[in-house]
Structure formats: structure tokens, C-alpha cells
Amino acid sequence: MASATSGVATVCPTILYEDAKAAIRTLTQGLGFTEEAVHTGEDGSVLHAELSQGNGRVMLGSKGRGGVFARAMEGAGPAGVYVVVDEVDEHWARAREFGVEILMEPTDQDYGSRDYMARDAEGNVWSFGTYAPGSG
């Protein structure tokens, strides 16, 4: 029997947004994520969404829906998420063209990575770079 984690992301940041649909647009159109699943409620809220980048995933949903996770996240500050990308400069250009707030232009780091940093409309900080944690 194959492992339940075989071939899937095993760490998935999960973020709640006031406007989850706008967040999905920014992440897909501006930051290059691929929409894998979006489940909405009758009121139009995002109950659960999964977006991918490479072999990683982020899950997100709308704030204010209640439940244990929503209660646990009440008052939580913005999240910081790091995403590995091959072509940092092209990725940055796409984000900038879409109007994403850029916090740091593409920069060569002392540890060998090339990174840039952006903030989404609800204050979450997204870093994109060539450093792949655990690769050596």
C-alpha cells in the first residue's frame, strides 16, 4: 500500500481572507499559482480552495464562516509564505504587471538564492526564490 503522502505536498499553508475570491485572482493571475479546487457556499463565500505552485499547495478560504479553524485564527496576523520558483525575474515581472505590491525587488542573496518579496491585498507576505529548502 502506498503512503498517503506519496507524491503530494505534505505542508500546506492555510490562510483566511476577507475577500478570498480576490486573493485567488491575485495568486493565480498575478503570482502564477494554478487553481486546483474552489468550493463556494450558497452565499458566495469560499469554503475551501487549493492552489498549487510546483509540487506545493496553499489552501485558503473566506473569513467569518465560523468553525474551529476560523475561531483559532481570529486575530491572527498576516502570514509569510516562501515559494520556490525557477525564473525569479520573470515571476517578479508578472506580479509587478498585475499590480501586486512588491516589497523587495529580485535580489541575489549571500546564501546563493535569488529572491523577491511581495504583499497581497490583505497583508500576507509572499517570498519567491530559487532556494529550495532541503535540497542540500
One Martini backbone bead per residue (centre of mass of N, CA, C, O) as a GRO file, in nm:
protein
  136
    1MET     BB    1   0.095   0.037   0.024
    2ALA     BB    2   0.071   0.357  -0.018
    3SER     BB    3   0.140   0.648   0.080
    4ALA     BB    4  -0.047   0.928   0.161
    5THR     BB    5   0.218   1.123   0.070
    6SER     BB    6   0.256   1.034  -0.212
    7GLY     BB    7   0.308   1.308  -0.427
    8VAL     BB    8   0.243   1.521  -0.198
    9ALA     BB    9   0.182   1.772  -0.015
   10THR     BB   10   0.273   1.813   0.347
   11VAL     BB   11   0.270   2.134   0.331
   12CYS     BB   12  -0.007   2.374   0.403
   13PRO     BB   13  -0.088   2.665   0.380
   14THR     BB   14  -0.341   2.857   0.571
   15ILE     BB   15  -0.575   3.109   0.454
   16LEU     BB   16  -0.764   3.386   0.553
   17TYR     BB   17  -1.016   3.590   0.384
   18GLU     BB   18  -1.220   3.847   0.316
   19ASP     BB   19  -1.126   3.815  -0.010
   20ALA     BB   20  -1.087   3.523  -0.163
   21LYS     BB   21  -1.134   3.584  -0.465
   22ALA     BB   22  -0.911   3.798  -0.490
   23ALA     BB   23  -0.681   3.615  -0.398
   24ILE     BB   24  -0.703   3.414  -0.629
   25ARG     BB   25  -0.641   3.615  -0.854
   26THR     BB   26  -0.361   3.700  -0.754
   27LEU     BB   27  -0.231   3.415  -0.739
   28THR     BB   28  -0.285   3.340  -1.039
   29GLN     BB   29  -0.239   3.604  -1.218
   30GLY     BB   30   0.014   3.735  -1.046
   31LEU     BB   31   0.169   3.447  -0.909
   32GLY     BB   32   0.117   3.158  -1.075
   33PHE     BB   33  -0.100   2.996  -0.980
   34THR     BB   34  -0.301   2.698  -0.953
   35GLU     BB   35  -0.618   2.599  -0.986
   36GLU     BB   36  -0.768   2.313  -0.825
   37ALA     BB   37  -0.982   2.428  -0.597
   38VAL     BB   38  -1.334   2.551  -0.559
   39HIS     BB   39  -1.547   2.615  -0.277
   40THR     BB   40  -1.878   2.728  -0.248
   41GLY     BB   41  -2.123   2.897  -0.112
   42GLU     BB   42  -2.435   3.028  -0.128
   43ASP     BB   43  -2.299   3.322  -0.046
   44GLY     BB   44  -1.995   3.303  -0.201
   45SER     BB   45  -1.811   3.178  -0.027
   46VAL     BB   46  -1.502   3.036   0.062
   47LEU     BB   47  -1.458   2.724   0.189
   48HIS     BB   48  -1.247   2.598  -0.035
   49ALA     BB   49  -0.899   2.617  -0.144
   50GLU     BB   50  -0.666   2.516  -0.410
   51LEU     BB   51  -0.322   2.593  -0.470
   52SER     BB   52  -0.053   2.577  -0.706
   53GLN     BB   53   0.319   2.530  -0.687
   54GLY     BB   54   0.432   2.297  -0.816
   55ASN     BB   55   0.440   2.076  -0.524
   56GLY     BB   56   0.269   2.296  -0.394
   57ARG     BB   57   0.037   2.421  -0.139
   58VAL     BB   58  -0.259   2.623  -0.093
   59MET     BB   59  -0.493   2.718   0.148
   60LEU     BB   60  -0.829   2.868   0.129
   61GLY     BB   61  -1.056   3.124   0.271
   62SER     BB   62  -1.318   3.258   0.429
   63LYS     BB   63  -1.406   3.469   0.647
   64GLY     BB   64  -1.674   3.416   0.884
   65ARG     BB   65  -1.775   3.090   0.899
   66GLY     BB   66  -1.659   2.948   1.121
   67GLY     BB   67  -1.524   2.739   1.339
   68VAL     BB   68  -1.233   2.624   1.460
   69PHE     BB   69  -1.030   2.762   1.270
   70ALA     BB   70  -1.151   3.047   1.275
   71ARG     BB   71  -1.117   3.081   1.583
   72ALA     BB   72  -0.806   3.031   1.590
   73MET     BB   73  -0.757   3.287   1.373
   74GLU     BB   74  -0.838   3.500   1.541
   75GLY     BB   75  -0.625   3.777   1.517
   76ALA     BB   76  -0.442   3.702   1.309
   77GLY     BB   77  -0.188   3.760   1.130
   78PRO     BB   78   0.006   3.764   0.895
   79ALA     BB   79   0.153   3.575   0.650
   80GLY     BB   80   0.438   3.368   0.558
   81VAL     BB   81   0.548   3.273   0.223
   82TYR     BB   82   0.744   3.026   0.058
   83VAL     BB   83   0.849   3.008  -0.296
   84VAL     BB   84   0.954   2.806  -0.547
   85VAL     BB   85   1.143   2.934  -0.829
   86ASP     BB   86   1.314   2.960  -1.130
   87GLU     BB   87   1.201   3.255  -1.249
   88VAL     BB   88   1.217   3.536  -1.083
   89ASP     BB   89   1.202   3.774  -1.287
   90GLU     BB   90   0.944   3.682  -1.432
   91HIS     BB   91   0.765   3.662  -1.185
   92TRP     BB   92   0.794   3.958  -1.097
   93ALA     BB   93   0.684   4.088  -1.357
   94ARG     BB   94   0.402   3.973  -1.332
   95ALA     BB   95   0.330   4.094  -1.058
   96ARG     BB   96   0.376   4.390  -1.132
   97GLU     BB   97   0.174   4.398  -1.372
   98PHE     BB   98  -0.076   4.324  -1.179
   99GLY     BB   99  -0.012   4.501  -0.891
  100VAL     BB  100   0.172   4.395  -0.694
  101GLU     BB  101   0.323   4.436  -0.400
  102ILE     BB  102   0.657   4.533  -0.373
  103LEU     BB  103   0.918   4.484  -0.129
  104MET     BB  104   1.133   4.318  -0.316
  105GLU     BB  105   1.350   4.295  -0.532
  106PRO     BB  106   1.544   4.123  -0.710
  107THR     BB  107   1.785   3.923  -0.515
  108ASP     BB  108   2.099   3.844  -0.430
  109GLN     BB  109   2.209   3.608  -0.210
  110ASP     BB  110   2.452   3.483   0.001
  111TYR     BB  111   2.313   3.173  -0.023
  112GLY     BB  112   2.230   3.171  -0.362
  113SER     BB  113   1.978   3.320  -0.393
  114ARG     BB  114   1.684   3.439  -0.569
  115ASP     BB  115   1.476   3.714  -0.462
  116TYR     BB  116   1.135   3.804  -0.375
  117MET     BB  117   0.884   4.044  -0.247
  118ALA     BB  118   0.533   4.026  -0.141
  119ARG     BB  119   0.200   4.178  -0.109
  120ASP     BB  120  -0.106   4.137  -0.030
  121ALA     BB  121  -0.415   4.290   0.028
  122GLU     BB  122  -0.399   4.142   0.342
  123GLY     BB  123  -0.065   4.127   0.428
  124ASN     BB  124   0.066   3.900   0.296
  125VAL     BB  125   0.381   3.734   0.263
  126TRP     BB  126   0.559   3.678  -0.047
  127SER     BB  127   0.814   3.450  -0.131
  128PHE     BB  128   1.050   3.430  -0.406
  129GLY     BB  129   1.273   3.151  -0.502
  130THR     BB  130   1.560   2.932  -0.557
  131TYR     BB  131   1.544   2.822  -0.288
  132ALA     BB  132   1.551   2.474  -0.169
  133PRO     BB  133   1.445   2.322   0.079
  134GLY     BB  134   1.640   2.026   0.128
  135SER     BB  135   1.863   2.027  -0.129
  136GLY     BB  136   2.163   2.078   0.046
   0.00000   0.00000   0.00000
